[in-house]
Amino acid sequence: MTPPPTPLAPLAALRPRLPSPLHEVEDERFARRGVRLLLKRDDLIHPELPGNKWRKLAPNLRAAADAGRHTLLTFGGAYSNHLRATAAAGRLLGFATVGVVRGEELADRPRNPSLARCAADGMRLLFVDRAEYRRKAEPAVVAALLGRAGLDPGRVYVVPEGGSNALAAQGCAELGRELRGAAGTVAVACGTGGTLAGLAAGLAPDPTAGAEPGTLGTGTLGPGTLGPGRTALGFPVLRGGFLDGEIRGLQRAAFAGPAGDWHLDDRFHFGGFARVPPELDAFARDFEDRHGLAVERLYVAKMLYGVTTLAAEGAFPPGTAVAAVITGAPEPSAP
């Protein structure tokens, strides 16, 4: 028999730090081009929810509570910030959490610090093979997972991988609104595309009547391309070139059509997710030494490397202010 749900705490109990801080830093690689570099510290929104995940999770948590569904089921890889954030939110707010993890082979291995943190926060981990994981959006697969976990579908709220759905994109629009007037270009790392979809909408004067998305295309930018308008610039951390369609779909679902101006530069995934070659690690250590910021390697380092390269290539006209969104902190230590 399923135990009665724990009473849920209101989301306000988490006391997120919003708007997140925005700091200008001195970096001669940008200054010599006449470009200002700003750091948007979404990693400081909440000490226990990694990075900007609050923006995606908050509207989904409200929807789950309103529907009387006190168990969250979601998806992620072995190093997923989204799984960690969902587990932490569940512990703090009284939701039960279940994480479906890509990679059946991980079930019998020692937990890495991310998955150990999820388990310590009370998340039940279900490991599935990669073929089944690729089909995670199919209703039959979700139903089978719920049955395997012994969960009542009527009490479970399903959150997609990365937390990216229409509600999440709407939540991330606030990030863009916080940066209106502060920066001409806003750079962010992209996993599933939800943050970029909302960011672009929030930067636009009217999110329901923005420019056709992707008007700057996908790929390498020429000198002076990114200015002086409000552009969201995304750096995919996975290979595959699939995000363009995902972002368009999220914007249709969230804003009923194109919203804002955005561009993807897919040159800086460094071979795929969780790949951190020596060149990227050396860049991140140098950035840490320059600015006293602990740089998360899987997302943030790739974005910072990309935006620094674009500055060197002259993509930002002199006088441009570029805001780099720091979406998370380095991997946690084991709990």
N, C-alpha and C positions, 0 to 999 in steps of 0.2 A: 504494500500500500504506500502510495506517495505521501510523504509528510507534508503538512500544511506549509505554505510559503512563509519565509521570514518577512516581516513588515519592511517595506522599502523606505529607505531614507530619501528625502527630497534631494534633487540634483544640486540645489543651492548649498547643501551641506558640504560639498566638496570644495567650495570657495575657490574656483579657478581664478587665476590672475589674468584678467582681461580688461582692456586690450593688453596683449603681450608687449614687453619692452621693445623699443626700437633704438639702436645705438649706431652712431656713425663711427667708423674706425679709419685710421690713417694707414694706407697701404700704397707704397710708391708705384706698384704695378698698375694701379688704377689712376693714381694721381698724375702720373706722367702722361696719361691720355686725357686729362681733364675730367675724369669720372670720379664721382663720390661713391663710396661703398658703405652701405648700411646693413646691419645685421638685425633681422626680425626674430627675436628670441622666443619662438613658440615652444622651445624646449623648457621654458620656465613657467608655462601655464599652470602646471600642477606637479608637485614633487613625486607623485606615485603613478601618474599616468604619463607614459613616455611621449614627449613631444606634442605635436599638434593633434594627436588622436582625439583629444577632448572635443575638438570642433566637429569631427565626424560622429563620435559616439553619442554626444549629448542629445541630438534630436532623435536618434534611434532608441536611446534609453527612455526618453519621454514617451515615445510611441509604444514601446513594450509595456511600460507601466500603465499607460492609458488603456491598453488592451487586456490588462490583467494577466500578462504573460511574464512570469517571474524567473524563467530560465532562458538564458541566451546561448544559442549555438552558433559558432562562427568557425572560420577557416584560416589557416596560415601555414607558413613554412616553419622550419626549426628555429629560425631567428626572427620570427615575426614580432615587430613592435605592436601590431594590432592585437595579437593574442595576449601579450603582456598587459596592454591597456584594458582590454575587456576583462581579464581576470582581476586586475586591480579595482576596476569600477564595480565588478560584482561583489568583491569583498567589502568595499566601502559603502555600497548602497543596498546590499541585501539581495542581489540577484544570484541565483545559481548559474554557473558557467560551464560550458562544454566546448573544448577546442578540438577541431578536426585537423590533424597535422599531416602534411604531405610527407610521405615516406614510411611505408610499413616497416622497413628495416630499422627504423629508429626506436621501435617499441622496446627492444631488448638491450639498447645501448644506454650508457649513463646519460643522464639529462644534461644538456648544456645549460649555462646560466640563465638563458631566456626561458627555456621550458621549465627549469627548476623553479624560477620565480613564478611562473604561471601555476604550477602545482602547489607551491607554498601559499598562493593566494586563493586556493580552493578550486582551481579549474580542473575538471576531469578531462584528460587527454585521450582522444581516439586517433590511432595511427592507421592511415589507409594507404594502399598502394597508389602509385602515381597515375595509373590509368583511371582508377576510380576518382581520384582527386580532380582530374581534368574534367570530369562530368558532374562536378559538385553543384552546378546550377540546375541540374535536371531534377524535377519533382520526385521521380522514382528513386533517385539516388539519395535525396534528402530524406524521403520516407524510410528507406532502408537504414540509414544512419540513425534515425530516431528510434526505429524498432530495435536496432542493435544495442542502443543505449538504454532501452526500456523507458523512453520518454513519451509522455502524452503530447501529441502534436498541438492540441488546443492550449497547452500551457507554455509552449516554446516559441520564442521570437528568434527568427533566423537572420543573422547579419552576414552579408557577403564578405568575401576575402578582402582584407584591407579596410573593411568598413565602408566601402564605396558603393553607395546607392544614391537615389535622388535626395533623400533626407540629408545624407552626408554632404553632398555637393551644396545644398542650401546652407548647411552649417558652415562650410568653408567659405561661403560668400562673404561672411563677416571679416575674414582675413583680408580680403580685397578692400572692403570698405574701410578697415583700419589704416590701409596704406594709401588711400586716395590722396593725392596732393603731396605725398612724401617722396614718391619715387616714380620715374618714368617706366622702368622695367622692374619686375619682381620675379626672381628666380627661385625655383623649388625643385627638389628631387621628386621623381614620379615612380610609384610602384604600380598602382592600379588606376591612377588618373583622377580620383575623386577630388583631391585637394586642388589640382590645377583647374578642373572644371568649375569648381566654386570660386576659386581665386579670380579667374578671368571675369566671371560674372560680377563679382563684387567690385572689381576695379572699374567696370564700365559705369558710365553715368546712369544708365537705365538697364539693369540686368535683363529685362525682357525685350530689349530692342538694341542689343549690341551688334557689333560688326560680325560678319560671317566668320565663324571660328576657323583658325588655321589660315587666315588671310596671308600670313607671312610664310606659310608652307611648313615643311618638315625637312630638316637637313641643315647644311652649313649656311651660315648667314654671311652676307657680304659686308664690307666696311660701311659704317654709318646706318645699318639697316634698322637697328632697334632704338629709335628715338624720333621725336620726343614724347610720343603718346603713352597711353597706359597699356602695357603689354605684359602678359604673364608668360614666362619662359620656363619650360619644363625640361628636365634632364632625366630620361628613363634610365633606371638602374638594371633593367632586364633587357636581354636581346629579344628581337622578334618583330619590332615595328608594328605592334598591334594596338598601341595606345590611341592613335588618332581616332579610330572608329569607336573605341570605348569612351573617350571623352565626348565625342559628338552625341553618343547615346545617352550618357549621363546628363548632358545639358538639355537634351530634348525632354528627358523625364523630369528634370528638376525645374527647368525654366521655360518649358514648352517650345524650345527652339534655341538657335545660336545665341550665345551670351558672351560678349566681350571679345577681346583679341588675344590669341595665344599662339605659341610656336613651340615645337618640340625639336630639340637637338639630340640625336641619338648616338653621338660619337663617343660618349663618355661612360658607357656601362662597364668598360674594362673587362669584357668577356662574359658578363652576366652577373646575376645576383650572387652576393656573398664572395665575389672575386675581388681581392685586394692585393694587386701586384705590388712589388717594391716601389715602383714609381709613384703610385697613388699613396702608399703609406708614407713615403718621404715627403710628398707634398703636404699631407695632413699634419705631419710632425712640424714642418716648417710653419704652417699656418698657426698651429698651436703656439709655437715660440713667438711669432710675431704679435699675436693678439690675445694670448692668455685664455683661449677658448679650447676646451676639450672637444675634439672633432670626432663625431660618430663616423665610422668608416663605410658602412654599407650604402648609406643614402647621402648624408650631408657632405662627405668628402668628395664624392663624385660631382655633386652640384657645384661646390666651391671650385673644384678643378675646372669644370666646364665654364663657369662664369669668368674665372681668371683668364682662361684661354681666349674667350671671346673678347675680353678687354684688350689683350695683346694683339688680337686680329683686327682691332679697330671697329668692332661691331657696334659699340656704343659711341655716339657722337659726343664731342666735348660738351660739358655742362650737364650731362646725364647723371641722375642719381639712380643707382642700382641697389635694390634691396634683396639680400639673400636670406631666404627663410630657413632658419635653423630648426628643423623639424624633430630633432631628437638628440639624446645624449648617447655616449658610448655604451656598449654592451655592459649590463650590470654584472656585478660579482655574484657568485652563488649565494643564495639565501642561507 
